[in-house]
Amino acid sequence: MGAAAERAKAENEEWAGVTPDAARRLVSAAVEAFAERGYHATTTRDIAGRAGMSPAALYIHYKTKEELLYRISGIGHEKALRIMGAAAEAAGGPTERLADAVRTFARWHAEHHTTARVIQYELQALSTEHYAEITDLRRRTDRLLRGIIQDGADSGEFRADDVPGTTLAVLSLCVDVARWFTADGPRTPDEVGALYADLVLRMVGAQPGGPATGKPATDKNG
C-alpha cells in the first residue's frame, strides 16, 4: 500500500465516529485546510470546497469554523488520553509502561501527523469554553504519564529528580513528531515509535528490575 493510500486509511479510521458522512467529510476537509493554510487563513468556503459541498451546506452540520476545530481537537485529544490511559493501566513495571506509552503516543503523532499538527498548534484559536475543555484533557493525559514516570522514580528504575519536568520533556518530544513527520520520509510511524521509546528510556536512565544510577525523585506533587 502506497503512502497516499496509507494516509487515506488512517484518516478514515480517525473520523469513523463522526456521522453522518457529510459531517465526516467536512471534518476531514477542515483538517487538511487548517494544516495547510492555518486556522485563521482558512475560510468556511475553503473547507466546503474541499469537501465538495456548498458553504451553506457546511452550516447544517457546524455553526462556525471554530466548532469544527473544537470537534477535531476533542477527537484527537480524547484519543491521546486513551493511549496514555491504556499504557498507565497495563501490566508490567514502569519501564515497560513508559516504553508502551511513548511508542504508541509518538506513533500516533506520526501516523496522524496532519490531524496532530492541527490539534497541537491551533489550540489558541478555540473559544474560552472550548479551550478549557481541551486543556483539561491535556492535563489528564499529562497526569497519566507523570504517574508512570513517578512510579519509576519511586522504585529506583528511573533517574528522574524532576518528574514534572521530565514529563513535559517526554510529551514535547512526542508531540513534535507532528511538526516534521512526512508520509514519504525515511521512517515509518512504527519506526518512529520504537526509536522514541528507546530514546526516552535512555533519557530516564531506565534500569528494569533494579535502581537507576542517581537519586530517585520522591516529590509526587510537582
LOSE-65305 format. One line per field, with one value per residue (C-alpha): x, y, z. Coordinates in nm, 4 decimals, always signed. Example, Ala and Ser with C-alpha at 12.3 -4.5 7.8 and 13.67 -1.06 7.14 Angstrom:
2
u <- [+1.2300 / +1.3670];
v <- [-0.4500 / -0.1060];
w <- [+0.7800 / +0.7140];
//
This chain:
222
u <- [+0.0000 / +0.1423 / +0.1876 / -0.1253 / -0.3384 / -0.1967 / -0.2751 / -0.6324 / -0.6840 / -0.5558 / -0.7836 / -1.0887 / -1.0170 / -0.9609 / -1.3015 / -1.5024 / -1.7106 / -1.8195 / -2.1621 / -2.3313 / -2.0966 / -2.1244 / -2.0110 / -1.7174 / -1.6156 / -1.6230 / -1.4030 / -1.1510 / -1.1523 / -1.1098 / -0.8069 / -0.6422 / -0.7194 / -0.6102 / -0.2862 / -0.2079 / -0.3230 / -0.3555 / -0.6825 / -0.7105 / -0.6302 / -0.8862 / -1.2418 / -1.5578 / -1.5710 / -1.2276 / -1.3483 / -1.6769 / -1.4997 / -1.2539 / -1.5467 / -1.7301 / -2.0109 / -2.1570 / -2.0746 / -2.4415 / -2.4300 / -2.1470 / -2.3687 / -2.6163 / -2.3559 / -2.1305 / -2.2410 / -1.8933 / -1.5401 / -1.4390 / -1.6906 / -1.5139 / -1.1782 / -1.3304 / -1.4689 / -1.1315 / -0.9459 / -1.1816 / -1.1469 / -0.7679 / -0.7167 / -0.9563 / -0.7540 / -0.4323 / -0.5921 / -0.6975 / -0.3458 / -0.1917 / -0.4593 / -0.4048 / -0.0301 / -0.0759 / -0.3104 / -0.1159 / +0.0585 / +0.4322 / +0.6746 / +0.7339 / +0.9894 / +0.7501 / +0.4625 / +0.6693 / +0.8030 / +0.4490 / +0.3162 / +0.5885 / +0.5867 / +0.2118 / +0.1917 / +0.4781 / +0.3470 / +0.0032 / +0.1551 / +0.3393 / +0.0544 / -0.1932 / +0.0569 / -0.1835 / -0.4513 / -0.1939 / -0.0392 / -0.3790 / -0.4806 / -0.1418 / -0.0681 / -0.4096 / -0.5272 / -0.5291 / -0.7975 / -1.0609 / -1.3206 / -1.2579 / -1.5056 / -1.3792 / -1.0172 / -1.0854 / -1.2376 / -0.9460 / -0.6800 / -0.8488 / -0.7996 / -0.4350 / -0.3860 / -0.5353 / -0.3005 / -0.0100 / -0.1077 / -0.1177 / +0.2292 / +0.3587 / +0.2262 / +0.4229 / +0.7427 / +0.6812 / +0.6401 / +0.9739 / +1.1427 / +0.9981 / +1.1049 / +1.4528 / +1.4118 / +1.4354 / +1.6776 / +1.4266 / +1.4852 / +1.2349 / +0.9321 / +0.7132 / +0.9979 / +1.0729 / +0.7048 / +0.6967 / +1.0105 / +0.8682 / +0.5345 / +0.7078 / +0.9293 / +0.6317 / +0.4130 / +0.6891 / +0.6738 / +0.3667 / +0.5718 / +0.8386 / +0.6952 / +0.6014 / +0.4465 / +0.7168 / +1.0022 / +1.2711 / +1.0898 / +0.7512 / +0.5264 / +0.6185 / +0.9878 / +0.9397 / +0.7534 / +1.0240 / +1.3018 / +1.1344 / +1.0573 / +1.4257 / +1.5367 / +1.3039 / +1.4141 / +1.7717 / +1.6742 / +1.5346 / +1.8180 / +1.5778 / +1.7033 / +1.4224 / +1.4089 / +1.6677 / +1.7511 / +1.8820 / +2.2055 / +2.1365 / +1.8857 / +1.5221 / +1.2582 / +1.0114 / +0.8029 / +0.4654 / +0.3148 / +0.5476];
v <- [+0.0000 / +0.3412 / +0.6441 / +0.8171 / +0.5071 / +0.4602 / +0.8221 / +0.7914 / +0.4734 / +0.6428 / +0.9422 / +0.7216 / +0.5377 / +0.8637 / +1.0106 / +0.6868 / +0.8050 / +1.1277 / +1.0966 / +1.1490 / +1.1166 / +1.4865 / +1.5874 / +1.3471 / +1.4896 / +1.8398 / +1.7406 / +1.5758 / +1.8775 / +2.1165 / +1.9252 / +1.9476 / +2.3183 / +2.4118 / +2.2155 / +2.3708 / +2.7312 / +2.7735 / +2.8198 / +3.1963 / +3.1967 / +2.9235 / +3.0225 / +2.8176 / +2.8396 / +2.6725 / +2.3879 / +2.3370 / +2.3381 / +2.0697 / +1.8591 / +1.9019 / +2.0938 / +2.4423 / +2.6890 / +2.6825 / +2.3057 / +2.3365 / +2.5281 / +2.2423 / +2.0425 / +2.3034 / +2.6512 / +2.8027 / +2.7327 / +2.7258 / +2.4487 / +2.2371 / +2.2980 / +2.2069 / +1.8798 / +1.7922 / +1.8855 / +1.6860 / +1.3679 / +1.3991 / +1.4737 / +1.2020 / +0.9566 / +1.0783 / +1.0310 / +0.6743 / +0.5924 / +0.7160 / +0.5543 / +0.2141 / +0.2384 / +0.3560 / +0.0676 / -0.2041 / -0.4865 / -0.4630 / -0.2314 / +0.1393 / +0.0715 / -0.1405 / +0.1024 / +0.4089 / +0.2410 / +0.1457 / +0.4965 / +0.6692 / +0.4146 / +0.4453 / +0.8222 / +0.9035 / +0.6572 / +0.8205 / +1.1658 / +1.0264 / +0.8234 / +1.1092 / +1.3929 / +1.6240 / +1.5973 / +1.6136 / +1.9282 / +2.0985 / +1.9951 / +2.0776 / +2.4077 / +2.5685 / +2.5311 / +2.9049 / +2.9607 / +2.7812 / +2.9759 / +3.0222 / +2.7495 / +2.5004 / +2.5784 / +2.4961 / +2.1588 / +2.0635 / +2.1749 / +1.9573 / +1.6564 / +1.7569 / +1.7822 / +1.4369 / +1.2941 / +1.4685 / +1.3238 / +0.9699 / +0.9949 / +1.1693 / +0.8805 / +0.6272 / +0.8290 / +0.8860 / +0.5118 / +0.4524 / +0.7252 / +0.5903 / +0.2339 / +0.3426 / +0.2202 / +0.5769 / +0.8561 / +1.1425 / +1.4061 / +1.6410 / +1.4307 / +1.7192 / +1.8488 / +1.5028 / +1.4531 / +1.7801 / +1.6835 / +1.3441 / +1.4900 / +1.7651 / +1.5112 / +1.3047 / +1.5997 / +1.7488 / +1.4434 / +1.6003 / +1.9039 / +1.7230 / +1.3841 / +1.3218 / +1.0077 / +0.9831 / +1.0323 / +0.7773 / +0.6331 / +0.4676 / +0.5572 / +0.2240 / +0.3026 / +0.6473 / +0.4972 / +0.2404 / +0.4991 / +0.7424 / +0.4723 / +0.3782 / +0.7425 / +0.8163 / +0.5080 / +0.6228 / +0.9726 / +0.8497 / +0.6028 / +0.3106 / +0.0061 / -0.2558 / -0.4584 / -0.2508 / +0.1032 / +0.3506 / +0.5323 / +0.8531 / +0.9744 / +0.8863 / +1.1540 / +1.1390 / +1.4544 / +1.3499 / +1.6975 / +1.8618];
w <- [+0.0000 / -0.1012 / +0.1255 / -0.0070 / +0.0472 / +0.3977 / +0.4786 / +0.3499 / +0.5518 / +0.8696 / +0.8134 / +0.7592 / +1.0826 / +1.2700 / +1.1822 / +1.1766 / +1.4719 / +1.3010 / +1.1393 / +0.9009 / +0.6046 / +0.5163 / +0.8657 / +0.8410 / +0.5025 / +0.6464 / +0.9407 / +0.7101 / +0.4784 / +0.7712 / +0.8984 / +0.5578 / +0.5239 / +0.8769 / +0.8384 / +0.5011 / +0.5498 / +0.9247 / +1.1114 / +1.0713 / +0.6988 / +0.6261 / +0.5351 / +0.5578 / +0.1779 / +0.1625 / +0.3828 / +0.1992 / -0.1371 / -0.0269 / +0.0946 / -0.2376 / -0.0711 / -0.0800 / +0.2028 / +0.3021 / +0.3445 / +0.5972 / +0.8405 / +0.8539 / +1.0468 / +1.2091 / +1.3119 / +1.2918 / +1.1773 / +1.5451 / +1.6131 / +1.3514 / +1.5186 / +1.8547 / +1.7135 / +1.5632 / +1.8828 / +2.1013 / +1.8988 / +1.8825 / +2.2495 / +2.3619 / +2.1547 / +2.3200 / +2.6621 / +2.5748 / +2.4542 / +2.7770 / +2.9919 / +2.8340 / +2.8971 / +3.2554 / +3.3379 / +3.1552 / +3.3337 / +3.3837 / +3.5558 / +3.4935 / +3.2207 / +3.0166 / +3.0670 / +2.9790 / +2.6649 / +2.5630 / +2.6289 / +2.4292 / +2.1463 / +2.0958 / +2.1514 / +1.9122 / +1.6539 / +1.6621 / +1.6081 / +1.3048 / +1.1591 / +1.2044 / +1.1647 / +0.9797 / +1.2480 / +1.5261 / +1.3813 / +1.3852 / +1.7364 / +1.8863 / +1.7146 / +1.6607 / +2.0205 / +2.0901 / +1.8245 / +2.0354 / +2.2306 / +2.6019 / +2.6945 / +2.4396 / +2.5223 / +2.8874 / +2.7939 / +2.5710 / +2.8176 / +3.0808 / +2.8520 / +2.8095 / +3.1882 / +3.2379 / +2.9757 / +3.1484 / +3.4863 / +3.3497 / +3.2001 / +3.5104 / +3.7196 / +3.5160 / +3.5484 / +3.9194 / +3.9716 / +3.8049 / +4.0089 / +4.3347 / +4.2583 / +4.1549 / +3.7953 / +3.6622 / +3.7301 / +3.7343 / +4.0020 / +3.8335 / +3.7430 / +3.6153 / +3.4010 / +3.2660 / +3.1845 / +2.9925 / +2.8006 / +2.7011 / +2.5890 / +2.3933 / +2.2190 / +2.1063 / +2.0067 / +1.7925 / +1.5649 / +1.4021 / +1.3016 / +1.0995 / +1.0010 / +0.6363 / +0.4937 / +0.2252 / +0.4727 / +0.5660 / +0.8719 / +0.9183 / +1.2145 / +1.3766 / +1.3410 / +1.4916 / +1.7867 / +1.8502 / +1.8219 / +2.0607 / +2.3167 / +2.3196 / +2.3432 / +2.6358 / +2.8305 / +2.7843 / +2.8924 / +3.2248 / +3.2771 / +3.2886 / +3.4751 / +3.4716 / +3.7900 / +3.9721 / +4.0807 / +3.8263 / +3.8980 / +4.0814 / +4.3341 / +4.2553 / +4.2858 / +4.5718 / +4.5209 / +4.3822 / +4.3965 / +4.1470];
//
